Amino acid sequence: MQRPPILVTGSHRSGSTWVGNILALAPRAGYVHEPFNRHCMPGICRAGFPHWFQYVHEGDPESSHYRACLQDTLSWRYSPRAQLRNLQGVWDTARMLRDMGHFRLRRLLKERVIMKDPIAFFSSEWLARSFGMDVVMVIRHPAAFVASIKAAKWVLHYRTFLEQPALMEDLLADFREEIEAMAGQEDDTLQSAILLWRIIHQQISEWQTAHPDWIFLRHEDLSRDPEAEFRALYDRLGLEFTEKVRRDMQQYTGQQRSKGPQLYNRARIIRDSRSNILRWKERLSPEEIATIRQAVEPISSRFYTDADW
């Protein structure tokens, strides 16, 4: 029997790409990168989401359209007609042919989809209900998340939340005033990243109670003992942890960098997982760390203790 697709989500910069890549090492599993991302190629997902962090729910008038589009993606059905409308040159044509071949092969092999997508976070419940997806939520230390946002120099546009009334009413009502204030000062990277961590992890905390069947993992635990943690995760998801998976996984989690062929995922993440855990202490000043810790309580204490600071 074909196993359900797997959704790997959480906040962006949480290690979800890393986790998705390692799960996709399993036999008869294949990786799909962020169909909710507005830059996703329409051949891969033709949904055309109008917002970042799109909130899809049963009352959404477009939910039937989104369901049909994502059903294609999760069934390894490429959409050449949608992609043809976006071709702009020889490179685009070559990429379309590559993607068509990739999807066709995965469909013929009946591979289980590993859909990595933090941009789909707020739609997790709808995705789980609509497609029976197994959900893996990756949790990241608040200081590590803020440090990663700061290092990447990302600007977080809070207007994308305000432009979605249902999202604001259903999930973000408690943060409305802060979101409205932040929408006018998004250049404050530290405070902007702190607020986003609080928003996402407050929702994760609520889902831990509402969905005991979902899998919630701390990035730091995966990083400290990747083989044991991923072996357990494979078991919970019904994936086969073979000796080849174990060897290949070391290329993603150890100090050695792989020289072998890359996976189809262009965003492949290879890292020394253990040394990455506390890198935020090098990137942030003591004053910044104190500011973050004060701001994220009491939410952070549901996931991290004093020892984690």
C-alpha positions as CSV (number, residue, x, y, z in Angstrom):
1,M,0.0,0.0,0.0
2,Q,1.3,3.5,-0.9
3,R,2.2,5.4,2.2
4,P,1.0,9.0,2.6
5,P,3.2,11.9,1.7
6,I,5.2,13.5,4.5
7,L,5.2,17.2,5.3
8,V,8.3,18.6,6.9
9,T,7.7,22.1,8.1
10,G,8.2,24.5,11.1
11,S,9.8,27.9,10.9
12,H,12.1,28.7,8.0
13,R,15.7,28.6,9.0
14,S,14.8,25.7,11.3
15,G,16.7,23.0,9.5
16,S,13.7,21.7,7.6
17,T,15.6,21.5,4.3
18,W,18.3,19.4,6.1
19,V,15.6,17.1,7.6
20,G,13.8,16.8,4.3
21,N,17.0,15.8,2.5
22,I,17.8,13.1,5.0
23,L,14.3,11.6,4.9
24,A,14.5,11.6,1.1
25,L,17.5,9.3,1.3
26,A,15.1,6.5,2.2
27,P,14.4,3.9,-0.5
28,R,11.4,4.8,-2.6
29,A,11.2,8.3,-1.3
30,G,11.6,11.6,-3.2
31,Y,12.0,15.2,-2.2
32,V,9.7,18.1,-3.3
33,H,11.0,21.6,-2.4
34,E,8.5,24.2,-1.2
35,P,5.5,24.1,-3.5
36,F,4.0,27.0,-1.4
37,N,7.0,29.2,-2.3
38,R,5.9,31.9,-4.7
39,H,9.1,31.2,-6.7
40,C,8.2,27.5,-7.2
41,M,8.1,26.6,-10.8
42,P,4.5,26.3,-12.0
43,G,5.2,22.9,-13.6
44,I,6.0,21.6,-10.1
45,C,3.0,23.2,-8.5
46,R,0.6,25.3,-10.5
47,A,-1.4,26.7,-7.5
48,G,-0.1,30.2,-7.9
49,F,-0.3,31.2,-4.2
50,P,-0.9,34.9,-4.0
51,H,0.8,35.3,-0.5
52,W,3.9,34.2,1.3
53,F,2.8,31.9,4.2
54,Q,-0.5,31.3,2.4
55,Y,-3.2,30.1,4.8
56,V,-5.4,27.5,3.1
57,H,-8.4,26.3,5.1
58,E,-11.7,24.6,4.4
59,G,-13.6,27.9,4.2
60,D,-11.1,29.3,1.6
61,P,-13.0,29.8,-1.7
62,E,-9.8,28.7,-3.5
63,S,-9.3,25.6,-1.5
64,S,-10.6,23.3,-4.2
65,H,-8.2,24.8,-6.7
66,Y,-5.3,24.5,-4.3
67,R,-6.3,20.9,-3.5
68,A,-6.3,19.9,-7.2
69,C,-3.0,21.5,-7.9
70,L,-1.3,20.0,-4.8
71,Q,-2.8,16.6,-5.6
72,D,-0.8,16.7,-8.9
73,T,2.4,17.6,-7.1
74,L,2.0,15.0,-4.4
75,S,1.2,12.4,-7.1
76,W,4.4,13.3,-9.1
77,R,2.3,14.7,-12.0
78,Y,4.2,17.6,-13.6
79,S,2.2,20.4,-15.3
80,P,3.9,21.2,-18.6
81,R,1.0,23.5,-19.7
82,A,1.5,25.7,-16.7
83,Q,5.2,25.8,-17.1
84,L,5.0,26.6,-20.8
85,R,3.4,29.9,-20.0
86,N,6.5,30.9,-18.0
87,L,9.3,29.9,-20.4
88,Q,11.7,32.7,-21.0
89,G,14.6,31.0,-22.8
90,V,16.7,27.9,-23.5
91,W,17.6,27.4,-19.9
92,D,14.0,27.4,-18.8
93,T,13.2,24.8,-21.5
94,A,16.0,22.6,-20.4
95,R,14.9,22.9,-16.8
96,M,11.3,22.0,-17.7
97,L,12.4,18.9,-19.6
98,R,14.6,17.9,-16.6
99,D,11.8,18.4,-14.1
100,M,9.3,16.5,-16.3
101,G,11.7,13.6,-16.5
102,H,12.3,13.7,-12.8
103,F,8.6,13.7,-11.9
104,R,7.8,10.9,-14.4
105,L,10.5,8.6,-13.0
106,R,9.4,9.2,-9.4
107,R,5.8,8.5,-10.4
108,L,6.8,5.3,-12.2
109,L,8.8,4.2,-9.1
110,K,5.8,5.1,-6.9
111,E,8.0,7.1,-4.6
112,R,6.7,8.6,-1.4
113,V,6.7,12.4,-1.4
114,I,8.8,14.2,1.2
115,M,7.4,17.7,0.9
116,K,9.6,20.2,2.7
117,D,7.9,23.5,3.1
118,P,8.1,26.0,6.0
119,I,6.1,28.5,3.8
120,A,3.2,26.1,4.1
121,F,3.3,26.2,7.9
122,F,0.0,27.9,8.5
123,S,-1.7,25.5,6.1
124,S,-0.5,22.4,7.9
125,E,-3.8,21.3,9.3
126,W,-5.5,21.6,5.9
127,L,-2.7,19.7,4.2
128,A,-2.9,16.9,6.8
129,R,-6.7,16.6,6.4
130,S,-6.7,16.9,2.6
131,F,-4.0,14.5,1.8
132,G,-3.6,12.4,4.9
133,M,0.0,13.7,5.3
134,D,2.3,12.6,8.1
135,V,3.5,15.9,9.6
136,V,6.9,16.6,11.0
137,M,7.4,19.9,12.8
138,V,11.0,21.1,13.3
139,I,11.5,23.4,16.3
140,R,14.5,25.7,16.5
141,H,16.1,27.5,19.5
142,P,14.9,31.2,19.4
143,A,18.4,32.6,19.5
144,A,19.6,30.3,16.7
145,F,16.6,31.3,14.6
146,V,17.2,35.0,15.1
147,A,20.9,34.6,14.4
148,S,20.2,32.8,11.2
149,I,17.8,35.5,10.0
150,K,20.3,38.1,10.9
151,A,23.2,36.4,9.1
152,A,21.0,35.9,6.0
153,K,19.9,39.6,6.2
154,W,16.3,38.6,5.5
155,V,13.5,41.1,5.6
156,L,10.3,39.7,6.9
157,H,7.2,41.3,5.4
158,Y,4.5,41.3,8.0
159,R,2.0,42.8,5.5
160,T,1.6,39.3,4.1
161,F,-0.2,38.3,7.3
162,L,-2.4,41.4,7.4
163,E,-3.4,40.8,3.8
164,Q,-5.0,37.4,4.9
165,P,-8.0,38.2,7.1
166,A,-8.8,34.6,7.8
167,L,-5.2,33.9,9.0
168,M,-5.3,36.9,11.3
169,E,-8.7,35.9,12.7
170,D,-8.1,32.2,13.0
171,L,-4.5,31.9,14.1
172,L,-2.9,35.3,14.7
173,A,-5.5,37.2,16.6
174,D,-3.4,37.4,19.7
175,F,-0.6,39.0,17.8
176,R,-2.6,41.5,15.8
177,E,-1.3,44.7,17.4
178,E,2.3,43.5,17.3
179,I,2.0,42.5,13.6
180,E,0.4,45.8,12.7
181,A,3.2,47.7,14.5
182,M,5.9,45.5,12.9
183,A,4.5,46.0,9.4
184,G,5.8,49.6,9.6
185,Q,9.3,48.8,10.9
186,E,10.4,45.6,9.2
187,D,13.9,46.9,8.9
188,D,14.4,46.1,12.6
189,T,15.7,42.6,12.0
190,L,16.2,41.6,15.6
191,Q,12.7,42.5,16.7
192,S,11.1,41.2,13.5
193,A,12.7,37.8,13.8
194,I,11.8,37.6,17.5
195,L,8.2,38.2,16.7
196,L,8.1,35.6,13.9
197,W,9.6,33.0,16.2
198,R,7.0,33.7,18.9
199,I,4.1,33.6,16.3
200,I,5.2,30.3,14.8
201,H,6.2,28.5,18.0
202,Q,3.1,29.6,19.8
203,Q,1.2,27.8,17.0
204,I,3.4,24.8,17.3
205,S,2.7,24.6,21.0
206,E,-1.0,24.6,20.3
207,W,-0.7,22.0,17.7
208,Q,1.3,19.7,20.0
209,T,-1.9,19.5,22.1
210,A,-4.4,19.4,19.2
211,H,-2.4,16.8,17.1
212,P,-0.7,14.2,19.2
213,D,-0.2,12.1,16.1
214,W,2.1,14.7,14.5
215,I,5.8,14.5,15.1
216,F,7.5,17.4,16.9
217,L,11.3,17.5,16.9
218,R,13.9,20.0,18.2
219,H,16.6,20.8,15.6
220,E,19.2,20.6,18.4
221,D,18.3,17.0,19.4
222,L,18.6,15.9,15.8
223,S,22.0,17.7,15.5
224,R,23.5,16.1,18.7
225,D,22.9,12.5,17.7
226,P,21.7,12.4,14.1
227,E,22.0,8.7,13.5
228,A,19.9,7.7,16.5
229,E,17.4,10.5,16.1
230,F,16.9,10.0,12.4
231,R,16.7,6.2,12.8
232,A,13.8,6.7,15.3
233,L,12.2,9.2,13.0
234,Y,12.4,6.8,10.0
235,D,10.8,4.2,12.2
236,R,7.9,6.5,13.2
237,L,7.3,7.4,9.5
238,G,7.6,3.9,8.2
239,L,10.7,4.6,6.2
240,E,13.4,2.0,5.8
241,F,16.7,3.0,7.5
242,T,19.2,0.9,5.4
243,E,22.9,0.8,5.7
244,K,23.2,2.9,2.5
245,V,20.9,5.5,4.2
246,R,23.2,5.5,7.2
247,R,26.3,6.0,5.1
248,D,24.7,8.7,2.9
249,M,23.4,10.5,6.0
250,Q,26.9,11.0,7.3
251,Q,27.6,13.2,4.3
252,Y,24.9,15.6,5.6
253,T,25.7,15.6,9.3
254,G,29.5,15.1,9.6
255,Q,32.5,17.2,9.1
256,Q,33.4,15.5,5.7
257,R,31.9,17.2,2.7
258,S,30.5,14.9,0.0
259,K,32.1,14.9,-3.5
260,G,29.4,12.6,-4.9
261,P,26.5,13.5,-7.1
262,Q,23.9,15.8,-5.5
263,L,20.3,15.0,-5.0
264,Y,17.7,16.6,-7.3
265,N,17.2,19.2,-4.6
266,R,19.2,22.2,-5.6
267,A,19.1,23.5,-2.0
268,R,20.9,20.5,-0.5
269,I,22.2,21.1,3.0
270,I,25.4,19.6,4.2
271,R,26.6,20.6,7.6
272,D,28.7,19.6,10.7
273,S,25.5,19.2,12.7
274,R,27.0,19.2,16.2
275,S,29.1,22.3,15.7
276,N,26.1,24.1,14.3
277,I,24.0,23.9,17.5
278,L,25.6,26.8,19.4
279,R,26.8,28.9,16.5
280,W,24.3,31.6,17.5
281,K,26.5,32.4,20.5
282,E,29.2,33.5,18.0
283,R,26.8,35.5,15.9
284,L,24.9,37.4,18.6
285,S,26.2,39.7,21.3
286,P,25.4,39.0,25.0
287,E,23.0,42.0,24.9
288,E,21.1,40.6,21.9
289,I,20.8,37.2,23.5
290,A,19.4,38.8,26.7
291,T,16.9,40.8,24.6
292,I,15.8,37.6,22.7
293,R,15.4,35.5,25.8
294,Q,13.3,38.1,27.6
295,A,11.1,38.6,24.6
296,V,10.4,35.0,23.8
297,E,9.2,33.9,27.3
298,P,7.0,32.2,28.2
299,I,6.7,30.5,24.9
300,S,10.3,29.4,24.7
301,S,10.2,27.6,28.1
302,R,7.7,25.1,26.6
303,F,10.6,23.9,24.4
304,Y,13.9,24.9,26.1
305,T,15.2,25.1,29.6
306,D,17.8,27.3,31.3
307,A,20.5,24.9,30.3
308,D,19.8,25.5,26.6
309,W,20.7,29.2,27.0
